Amino acid sequence: MGGRGVHFPTRLSRIQLYWAVMEDRQVHMPRPKEKRAPVIKDVAALANVSVSTVSRYLNDSPRISDESRERIAHAIKLLDYHPSRVARGLVNAAMKSIAVMTSDTTLYGSAMTIQGIEDEARASNYPVSISKLDDDSAEGLRASITMVMDQNPSGVIVMKYDELAAKALHMLPDTVTKVVIAGDREPDLDQVDLRENQSGREITEYLLSLGHSNVYHVTIPGGGGGYSRTAGWEAALRANDKPIPDMRHCSWLPSDARELGRTMAGIEGLSAIFAGNDEIAMGLIRGLEDEGKSVPDDISVIGFDDHPLACVWTPPLTTYRQDFPAAGRKAVELLLSRLEAREQGEELPPRFVELQGELVVRSSAAAPRM
């Protein structure tokens, strides 16, 4: 055949060309996308909830509102979502990890306790997550606890150094293994006690032994309770028939303590102050000196914790040393031993471990001027 266009010399060549053209078209034509099976993120997006909320729904958790439960059920039906049995098993299983709840990670005592927790946990191949409590509302605490529980930790260590952590402790579900550090006694839980009541007694009795008869106390936030250093201060004064002055309250900030020191400089008859921690003591000393008071010549000041700056402060700070890293290590030890016992079908009784501190005498406290 002749003429313009493509010349097909044989019938066979035309058939081959036809199939070649068709194959070329299939290569360059857009292929329809395969339909993807819905996943848990799709359910969460359609129901307008978090993935963790869907996970709790799938595992029959009671911690879901009725409204959210209805939306999730409807989304699952619309998407024809079928959760993986393997995935559900992983959600139900506790992860090999330890969660720590604390209200402040910047304070010396908190930071050193966390260091002890991490050191001991690492030695046993347990990762540690830190949950900082910074919202004292019920809603804020519930959100923090939900975040912790969504991790499915093996157990939770609560550093109960103030009232906020105490509230969080009692909002944790009973199903999670818990260990408490410090604070009032929790009779049903394992607890590490830093003997703060006895320490507060020792500090106050030391000041009384120097000849001070009017010992004031500046509390740390949430420093109340029968096991607290504040309770020890009050008990020592009462046992020695000494007046119990009104407590002075301060935040964690040394700058606020400095302002308080300026105010306390004008208190008639004040000769000694027992500060709730070393940072507060340092701020008080600066505030007293701002008003012309000399420490310890005019007013003695004793701190608590033995902060690294205490020994180089001016004057070097008399304080009470606590072994915070040891408290962290012991808390992990209690937690892991309880988990191990439960794996073997044994339930241990609640354990209460006391860690003894020591009074460190330096230059910020002396006998009062006569």
C-alpha positions as CSV (number, residue, x, y, z in Angstrom):
1,M,0.0,0.0,0.0
2,G,1.2,3.5,-0.7
3,G,0.2,7.1,0.0
4,R,0.8,9.4,2.8
5,G,1.0,8.2,6.4
6,V,2.4,5.1,8.0
7,H,3.1,2.2,5.7
8,F,2.2,-1.2,7.1
9,P,4.0,-3.7,4.9
10,T,2.2,-6.8,6.4
11,R,-0.9,-7.8,8.4
12,L,1.4,-9.0,11.2
13,S,3.1,-5.7,11.5
14,R,-0.2,-3.9,11.9
15,I,-1.3,-6.1,14.8
16,Q,2.1,-5.7,16.5
17,L,1.8,-1.9,16.1
18,Y,-1.7,-1.9,17.5
19,W,-0.6,-3.6,20.7
20,A,2.4,-1.4,21.0
21,V,0.3,1.7,20.8
22,M,-2.2,0.3,23.4
23,E,0.6,-0.6,25.8
24,D,2.1,2.9,25.4
25,R,-1.3,4.4,26.2
26,Q,-1.6,2.3,29.3
27,V,1.8,3.3,30.5
28,H,1.0,7.0,30.2
29,M,-2.6,7.0,31.2
30,P,-3.2,7.9,34.9
31,R,-3.9,4.8,36.9
32,P,-6.8,4.8,39.4
33,K,-5.6,4.9,43.0
34,E,-6.2,1.8,45.1
35,K,-8.6,2.3,48.0
36,R,-6.7,2.5,51.3
37,A,-8.1,0.8,54.4
38,P,-9.1,3.3,57.1
39,V,-6.7,3.6,60.0
40,I,-7.2,4.9,63.6
41,K,-6.1,8.4,62.6
42,D,-9.0,8.6,60.1
43,V,-11.5,7.6,62.8
44,A,-10.0,10.3,65.1
45,A,-10.2,13.0,62.4
46,L,-13.8,12.2,61.5
47,A,-14.9,12.0,65.1
48,N,-13.0,15.2,66.0
49,V,-11.1,13.5,68.9
50,S,-7.5,12.5,69.6
51,V,-6.0,9.2,68.5
52,S,-5.5,8.3,72.2
53,T,-9.3,8.9,72.8
54,V,-10.1,6.4,70.0
55,S,-7.6,4.0,71.6
56,R,-9.4,4.2,74.9
57,Y,-12.7,3.7,73.2
58,L,-11.4,0.5,71.5
59,N,-10.2,-0.8,74.8
60,D,-13.5,0.0,76.7
61,S,-12.0,2.6,78.9
62,P,-14.4,4.5,81.2
63,R,-12.4,7.7,80.7
64,I,-14.5,8.9,77.7
65,S,-17.5,11.2,77.6
66,D,-20.8,9.8,76.2
67,E,-20.6,12.4,73.4
68,S,-17.1,11.3,72.3
69,R,-18.1,7.7,72.5
70,E,-21.1,8.3,70.2
71,R,-19.0,10.2,67.7
72,I,-16.3,7.5,67.6
73,A,-18.9,4.8,67.1
74,H,-20.5,6.7,64.2
75,A,-17.1,7.4,62.6
76,I,-16.2,3.7,62.8
77,K,-19.4,2.7,61.1
78,L,-19.1,5.2,58.3
79,L,-15.5,4.3,57.6
80,D,-16.1,0.6,58.0
81,Y,-13.0,0.6,60.3
82,H,-11.7,-2.7,61.6
83,P,-9.1,-2.3,64.3
84,S,-6.1,-4.6,64.3
85,R,-6.1,-7.2,67.0
86,V,-2.3,-6.8,67.3
87,A,-2.6,-3.0,67.6
88,R,-5.3,-3.4,70.3
89,G,-3.0,-5.8,72.2
90,L,-0.2,-3.3,72.1
91,V,-2.5,-0.6,73.5
92,N,-3.5,-2.8,76.4
93,A,0.0,-3.8,77.2
94,A,2.0,-1.8,79.7
95,M,5.2,-0.4,78.1
96,K,8.5,-1.0,79.8
97,S,8.9,2.5,81.1
98,I,8.6,4.7,84.2
99,A,6.7,7.9,84.3
100,V,7.6,10.6,86.8
101,M,5.2,13.3,87.9
102,T,6.6,16.5,89.6
103,S,5.5,20.1,89.8
104,D,8.9,21.7,89.1
105,T,12.0,20.3,87.4
106,T,14.2,23.3,88.0
107,L,14.5,23.2,91.8
108,Y,17.6,21.6,93.2
109,G,15.8,18.9,95.1
110,S,13.6,17.9,92.2
111,A,16.4,17.9,89.7
112,M,18.6,15.7,91.9
113,T,15.8,13.3,92.6
114,I,15.1,12.9,88.9
115,Q,18.8,12.2,88.4
116,G,18.6,9.4,90.9
117,I,15.5,8.0,89.2
118,E,17.1,8.1,85.7
119,D,20.4,6.5,86.9
120,E,18.6,3.6,88.6
121,A,16.1,3.1,85.8
122,R,18.8,3.1,83.1
123,A,20.7,0.4,85.0
124,S,17.6,-1.8,84.6
125,N,16.9,-0.8,81.0
126,Y,13.8,1.2,81.8
127,P,13.3,4.5,80.0
128,V,11.9,7.5,82.0
129,S,9.5,10.1,81.0
130,I,8.9,13.3,83.0
131,S,5.5,14.9,83.3
132,K,5.6,18.4,84.7
133,L,2.6,19.6,86.6
134,D,2.0,23.3,86.0
135,D,-1.8,23.7,86.0
136,D,-3.5,23.3,89.4
137,S,-7.0,23.2,88.0
138,A,-8.9,19.9,88.1
139,E,-9.1,20.0,84.3
140,G,-5.4,20.7,83.9
141,L,-4.4,17.9,86.3
142,R,-6.7,15.5,84.5
143,A,-5.1,16.4,81.2
144,S,-1.6,15.7,82.7
145,I,-2.7,12.4,84.1
146,T,-4.3,11.4,80.8
147,M,-1.1,12.2,79.0
148,V,0.8,10.0,81.4
149,M,-1.6,7.1,81.3
150,D,-1.7,7.2,77.5
151,Q,1.9,6.1,77.6
152,N,0.9,2.9,79.4
153,P,3.9,3.0,81.7
154,S,5.0,0.1,83.9
155,G,4.6,2.4,86.9
156,V,4.5,6.0,88.1
157,I,6.7,7.8,90.6
158,V,5.2,10.9,92.2
159,M,7.6,13.4,93.7
160,K,5.2,14.7,96.3
161,Y,7.1,17.8,97.2
162,D,4.1,20.1,97.2
163,E,0.3,20.2,97.2
164,L,0.0,20.1,93.5
165,A,1.8,16.8,93.2
166,A,-0.3,15.5,96.1
167,K,-3.5,16.3,94.2
168,A,-2.2,14.6,91.1
169,L,-1.3,11.4,93.1
170,H,-4.8,10.9,94.3
171,M,-6.2,11.5,90.8
172,L,-4.2,8.6,89.3
173,P,-6.2,5.4,88.6
174,D,-5.8,2.6,91.1
175,T,-4.8,0.2,88.3
176,V,-1.4,1.8,87.9
177,T,1.6,0.9,90.1
178,K,2.7,3.9,92.1
179,V,5.6,4.9,94.3
180,V,5.6,8.2,96.3
181,I,8.6,10.3,97.3
182,A,8.2,12.6,100.3
183,G,5.0,14.2,101.8
184,D,2.5,12.9,104.2
185,R,2.3,9.1,104.7
186,E,0.4,7.2,102.0
187,P,-0.4,4.0,104.0
188,D,-1.5,1.9,100.9
189,L,1.5,2.8,98.7
190,D,5.3,2.3,98.7
191,Q,6.9,5.5,99.8
192,V,10.3,7.0,100.3
193,D,10.4,9.5,103.2
194,L,13.1,12.1,103.6
195,R,12.3,12.5,107.3
196,E,11.4,16.1,106.9
197,N,9.4,16.3,110.1
198,Q,12.4,15.1,112.1
199,S,14.7,17.4,110.1
200,G,12.6,20.4,110.9
201,R,12.8,19.5,114.6
202,E,16.6,19.2,114.5
203,I,17.0,22.6,112.8
204,T,14.7,24.3,115.3
205,E,16.3,22.6,118.3
206,Y,19.7,23.6,117.0
207,L,18.7,27.3,116.9
208,L,17.2,27.0,120.4
209,S,20.4,25.5,121.7
210,L,22.3,28.5,120.4
211,G,20.1,30.7,122.7
212,H,17.4,31.9,120.2
213,S,13.9,32.0,121.8
214,N,12.0,33.6,118.8
215,V,12.5,31.3,115.8
216,Y,10.5,32.3,112.7
217,H,9.7,29.9,109.8
218,V,9.3,30.7,106.1
219,T,7.5,27.9,104.3
220,I,7.9,26.5,100.9
221,P,4.8,26.3,98.7
222,G,2.6,23.4,99.9
223,G,4.9,22.8,102.8
224,G,2.2,21.8,105.2
225,G,1.1,18.4,106.6
226,G,2.1,16.3,109.6
227,Y,5.3,14.9,107.9
228,S,6.6,18.3,106.8
229,R,9.6,20.3,108.0
230,T,7.0,23.0,109.0
231,A,5.3,20.5,111.4
232,G,8.7,19.7,112.8
233,W,9.5,23.4,113.5
234,E,6.2,23.8,115.3
235,A,6.5,20.6,117.3
236,A,10.0,21.6,118.5
237,L,8.9,25.0,119.7
238,R,5.9,23.6,121.5
239,A,8.0,20.9,123.2
240,N,10.4,23.6,124.4
241,D,7.6,25.9,125.6
242,K,8.6,28.6,123.1
243,P,6.2,31.0,121.3
244,I,5.1,29.9,117.8
245,P,5.2,32.9,115.5
246,D,2.9,33.2,112.5
247,M,4.5,31.5,109.5
248,R,5.6,33.5,106.6
249,H,4.8,32.1,103.2
250,C,7.0,32.4,100.1
251,S,7.0,31.3,96.5
252,W,9.9,29.2,95.1
253,L,11.6,32.4,93.7
254,P,14.6,33.8,95.6
255,S,13.6,37.2,94.4
256,D,10.4,36.9,96.3
257,A,12.3,35.7,99.4
258,R,14.5,38.8,99.1
259,E,11.4,41.1,99.3
260,L,10.2,39.0,102.2
261,G,13.5,39.4,103.9
262,R,13.3,43.2,103.7
263,T,9.9,43.0,105.4
264,M,11.0,40.7,108.1
265,A,14.0,42.9,108.9
266,G,11.6,45.1,110.8
267,I,10.1,42.5,113.1
268,E,10.8,43.3,116.7
269,G,12.6,40.6,118.6
270,L,13.3,38.4,115.6
271,S,16.7,36.7,116.0
272,A,16.5,33.5,113.9
273,I,14.8,32.3,110.7
274,F,14.4,28.7,109.5
275,A,13.9,28.9,105.8
276,G,12.0,26.2,103.8
277,N,14.9,25.7,101.4
278,D,18.3,27.1,100.6
279,E,17.2,29.3,97.7
280,I,14.7,31.0,100.0
281,A,17.3,31.3,102.7
282,M,19.7,33.0,100.2
283,G,17.0,35.4,99.1
284,L,16.1,36.2,102.8
285,I,19.8,36.9,103.6
286,R,20.0,39.4,100.8
287,G,16.8,41.1,101.8
288,L,17.9,41.4,105.4
289,E,21.2,42.9,104.4
290,D,19.3,45.4,102.1
291,E,17.8,46.7,105.3
292,G,21.1,46.9,107.2
293,K,20.8,43.6,109.1
294,S,23.9,41.4,109.4
295,V,23.7,37.6,109.2
296,P,24.3,36.0,111.6
297,D,25.3,38.9,113.9
298,D,21.8,40.4,113.9
299,I,19.7,37.5,112.6
300,S,20.6,33.9,112.1
301,V,19.3,32.1,109.0
302,I,19.2,28.3,108.3
303,G,18.2,26.7,105.0
304,F,17.3,23.3,103.9
305,D,18.6,20.8,101.2
306,D,22.3,21.8,101.0
307,H,22.2,23.4,97.6
308,P,25.6,23.5,95.8
309,L,25.7,27.3,96.3
310,A,25.1,27.0,100.1
311,C,28.8,26.4,100.9
312,V,30.0,29.4,98.8
313,W,27.3,31.9,99.8
314,T,28.0,34.8,102.0
315,P,27.9,33.9,104.7
316,P,28.2,30.1,104.1
317,L,24.8,28.7,104.8
318,T,24.0,26.4,107.6
319,T,21.5,23.9,106.2
320,Y,20.1,20.4,106.3
321,R,21.5,18.0,103.7
322,Q,19.1,15.6,102.0
323,D,20.2,12.8,99.7
324,F,17.8,13.4,96.8
325,P,19.5,11.1,94.3
326,A,19.3,8.2,96.9
327,A,15.5,8.9,97.2
328,G,15.1,8.6,93.4
329,R,17.1,5.4,93.2
330,K,15.2,3.9,96.1
331,A,11.9,4.8,94.5
332,V,12.8,2.9,91.3
333,E,14.0,0.0,93.3
334,L,10.7,-0.2,95.2
335,L,8.7,0.1,91.9
336,L,10.7,-2.6,90.0
337,S,10.6,-5.0,92.9
338,R,6.8,-4.7,93.1
339,L,6.4,-5.2,89.4
340,E,8.7,-8.3,89.6
341,A,6.7,-9.7,92.5
342,R,3.4,-9.3,90.7
343,E,4.8,-11.1,87.6
344,Q,5.4,-14.0,90.0
345,G,1.9,-13.8,91.4
346,E,2.9,-12.2,94.7
347,E,1.5,-9.0,96.2
348,L,4.0,-7.2,98.5
349,P,2.7,-5.1,101.5
350,P,3.2,-1.3,101.3
351,R,6.7,-0.4,102.2
352,F,7.9,2.8,103.9
353,V,11.6,3.7,103.6
354,E,13.2,6.5,105.6
355,L,16.4,8.2,104.4
356,Q,18.3,10.1,107.1
357,G,19.8,13.5,106.4
358,E,22.2,15.6,108.4
359,L,22.6,19.1,109.8
360,V,25.5,20.9,108.1
361,V,26.8,23.7,110.3
362,R,28.4,26.6,108.6
363,S,28.4,30.4,109.3
364,S,24.9,31.7,108.8
365,A,23.7,30.8,112.3
366,A,25.2,31.8,115.6
367,A,24.3,32.7,119.2
368,P,22.1,35.8,119.4
369,R,23.6,39.1,120.6
370,M,23.1,39.7,124.3
